[in-house]
Amino acid sequence: MERGRDLRILPRVRKAWLSVVALAFAVVAGPARAADDDEDSRLSPQRLMPLVPLHLLPAGIGPEFAFGANATSPPVWVISWPFQIQTTPIRADVVNHRAVVAGELVVGSIHAGDPERSVEGEFRFRAGYRAMWHPGGGVVGMLAGIGSTLEFYPVVQPSISPEIGLHLGDPLAAVKFTLILRGDQYLAGGENQTRASLLAGWAFW
C-alpha cells in the first residue's frame, strides 16, 4: 500500500521539483550578459571545449551524515557529477554566478528504520544556484548557494539544500578545487530527513 502511494505521488513531486528548478534557472540567467572585450582569453570557448569530456569524471566525493532525533541510517558516501552553467562572464574580483545541475551516486546502506527496506545505494539528482567570489582576485575564494536534491528512496522527495565552501585556485583558470559543506532538509517527513555532506572535488570556471 505504501509503495503504491509513493508511485502515485511521483508525477506530482517530479512536476513540482522541475518547476522550481526552471524558475531558479530563469532567475540565475537573468543577469547573464555578453563578455566584454577585456575578458581573459584563457576562458574563451575555443580554449574550454577540450575540457568538456572531463565532466564524465566525478567532480565531488565525500561523506554524508543523517542527524537529529529521526536519524537511522549510518554515514554513506556521495559521488557527484556536477555541471556548472556559466550565466555571467568570469571576472577575477567580482561575484560570479552559476547554475548547477548534478547527478549523484550514494554508496552505503540506506534505510528508513526497517532493515528489510534497506538498499546499498541510490542515484539522485540535484539542481541549484551557486555564487563564487575571490576577494582581491586571490587564489582563495568563497562560494555559497541554494538548491534542491531529488531522491527516490525510501520515498520520492525533494530537499531544501543550502551550501557554503571554498573555491580554490586562480579565479581566471579553467579549473578550480572546491570544498563544500552542504545541508539537505527533505520534505516528505520520517526518518533521515536532515543530512549534511562534506564534498571535496573540482569545478570548471
MIFI-654377 format. One record per residue (C-alpha): residue number from 1; x, y, z. Coordinates in steps of 0.5 Angstrom, whole numbers, padded with zeros to 4 digits. Example, Ala and Ser with C-alpha at 12.3 -4.5 7.8 and 13.67 -1.06 7.14 Angstrom:
% residues 2
> 1,0025,-0009,0016;
> 2,0027,-0002,0014;
***
This chain:
% residues 205
> 1,0000,0000,0000;
> 2,0006,0005,0002;
> 3,0009,0003,-0004;
> 4,0003,0005,-0009;
> 5,0002,0011,-0005;
> 6,0010,0013,-0007;
> 7,0009,0011,-0014;
> 8,0002,0016,-0014;
> 9,0006,0022,-0012;
> 10,0012,0021,-0016;
> 11,0009,0025,-0022;
> 12,0007,0031,-0018;
> 13,0013,0031,-0014;
> 14,0017,0031,-0020;
> 15,0013,0036,-0024;
> 16,0014,0041,-0017;
> 17,0021,0040,-0017;
> 18,0022,0041,-0024;
> 19,0018,0048,-0024;
> 20,0022,0050,-0018;
> 21,0029,0048,-0022;
> 22,0026,0052,-0028;
> 23,0024,0058,-0024;
> 24,0031,0058,-0021;
> 25,0035,0058,-0027;
> 26,0031,0063,-0030;
> 27,0033,0068,-0024;
> 28,0040,0066,-0025;
> 29,0040,0067,-0032;
> 30,0037,0074,-0032;
> 31,0044,0078,-0030;
> 32,0048,0074,-0036;
> 33,0051,0079,-0041;
> 34,0056,0078,-0047;
> 35,0063,0078,-0045;
> 36,0067,0085,-0045;
> 37,0073,0085,-0050;
> 38,0078,0085,-0044;
> 39,0075,0078,-0041;
> 40,0081,0074,-0040;
> 41,0083,0069,-0047;
> 42,0084,0063,-0043;
> 43,0077,0063,-0041;
> 44,0075,0063,-0049;
> 45,0070,0057,-0051;
> 46,0076,0055,-0056;
> 47,0080,0054,-0050;
> 48,0075,0051,-0046;
> 49,0072,0046,-0051;
> 50,0077,0041,-0050;
> 51,0076,0040,-0042;
> 52,0068,0038,-0043;
> 53,0070,0031,-0043;
> 54,0072,0031,-0036;
> 55,0065,0032,-0034;
> 56,0065,0025,-0034;
> 57,0069,0024,-0028;
> 58,0067,0025,-0021;
> 59,0068,0032,-0019;
> 60,0066,0032,-0012;
> 61,0067,0026,-0007;
> 62,0065,0026,0001;
> 63,0061,0023,0007;
> 64,0054,0025,0008;
> 65,0051,0024,0015;
> 66,0044,0024,0018;
> 67,0043,0027,0024;
> 68,0037,0029,0029;
> 69,0032,0025,0033;
> 70,0030,0021,0027;
> 71,0037,0019,0024;
> 72,0037,0012,0023;
> 73,0042,0011,0017;
> 74,0050,0010,0018;
> 75,0054,0015,0014;
> 76,0054,0014,0007;
> 77,0059,0016,0001;
> 78,0057,0021,-0004;
> 79,0060,0021,-0011;
> 80,0058,0027,-0015;
> 81,0058,0029,-0023;
> 82,0056,0037,-0022;
> 83,0056,0041,-0029;
> 84,0056,0049,-0028;
> 85,0053,0053,-0033;
> 86,0056,0060,-0034;
> 87,0051,0065,-0033;
> 88,0056,0071,-0032;
> 89,0063,0073,-0035;
> 90,0068,0071,-0031;
> 91,0072,0076,-0027;
> 92,0077,0076,-0022;
> 93,0075,0080,-0016;
> 94,0067,0080,-0017;
> 95,0062,0075,-0015;
> 96,0061,0070,-0021;
> 97,0054,0067,-0022;
> 98,0053,0060,-0024;
> 99,0047,0055,-0025;
> 100,0049,0048,-0023;
> 101,0046,0041,-0024;
> 102,0049,0034,-0022;
> 103,0048,0027,-0022;
> 104,0050,0024,-0015;
> 105,0051,0016,-0013;
> 106,0050,0015,-0006;
> 107,0054,0009,-0004;
> 108,0052,0005,0003;
> 109,0047,0002,0007;
> 110,0041,0007,0006;
> 111,0034,0005,0010;
> 112,0028,0008,0014;
> 113,0028,0004,0020;
> 114,0026,-0002,0017;
> 115,0032,-0007,0015;
> 116,0028,-0010,0010;
> 117,0027,-0004,0006;
> 118,0035,-0002,0006;
> 119,0039,-0001,0000;
> 120,0046,-0001,-0001;
> 121,0046,0005,-0006;
> 122,0042,0010,-0010;
> 123,0042,0015,-0015;
> 124,0039,0022,-0015;
> 125,0039,0029,-0018;
> 126,0041,0036,-0016;
> 127,0040,0043,-0018;
> 128,0041,0050,-0016;
> 129,0045,0056,-0016;
> 130,0052,0058,-0014;
> 131,0056,0064,-0013;
> 132,0063,0065,-0012;
> 133,0068,0071,-0010;
> 134,0075,0071,-0010;
> 135,0077,0077,-0005;
> 136,0082,0082,-0009;
> 137,0083,0077,-0014;
> 138,0087,0072,-0010;
> 139,0087,0064,-0010;
> 140,0083,0063,-0004;
> 141,0075,0064,-0006;
> 142,0069,0063,-0003;
> 143,0062,0060,-0005;
> 144,0055,0060,-0003;
> 145,0049,0057,-0006;
> 146,0042,0054,-0005;
> 147,0039,0048,-0009;
> 148,0035,0042,-0008;
> 149,0036,0035,-0009;
> 150,0031,0030,-0011;
> 151,0032,0023,-0009;
> 152,0027,0017,-0010;
> 153,0029,0012,-0004;
> 154,0025,0011,0001;
> 155,0020,0016,-0002;
> 156,0020,0021,-0007;
> 157,0022,0027,-0004;
> 158,0026,0034,-0006;
> 159,0030,0038,-0001;
> 160,0032,0045,0001;
> 161,0039,0045,0001;
> 162,0044,0051,0002;
> 163,0051,0050,0001;
> 164,0058,0054,0003;
> 165,0065,0053,0002;
> 166,0072,0054,-0001;
> 167,0073,0056,-0008;
> 168,0081,0055,-0009;
> 169,0085,0057,-0015;
> 170,0087,0063,-0020;
> 171,0080,0066,-0021;
> 172,0081,0066,-0028;
> 173,0084,0059,-0029;
> 174,0079,0054,-0032;
> 175,0079,0049,-0027;
> 176,0079,0050,-0019;
> 177,0079,0046,-0013;
> 178,0073,0046,-0008;
> 179,0071,0044,-0001;
> 180,0063,0045,0000;
> 181,0059,0044,0006;
> 182,0052,0042,0004;
> 183,0046,0041,0008;
> 184,0039,0038,0006;
> 185,0033,0038,0009;
> 186,0028,0033,0006;
> 187,0021,0035,0006;
> 188,0017,0028,0006;
> 189,0018,0027,0013;
> 190,0020,0021,0017;
> 191,0027,0018,0018;
> 192,0034,0021,0016;
> 193,0030,0028,0013;
> 194,0036,0032,0016;
> 195,0043,0031,0013;
> 196,0050,0034,0012;
> 197,0055,0033,0007;
> 198,0062,0035,0006;
> 199,0065,0034,-0001;
> 200,0072,0035,-0004;
> 201,0073,0036,-0011;
> 202,0074,0041,-0017;
> 203,0070,0045,-0022;
> 204,0071,0049,-0028;
> 205,0071,0056,-0029;
***
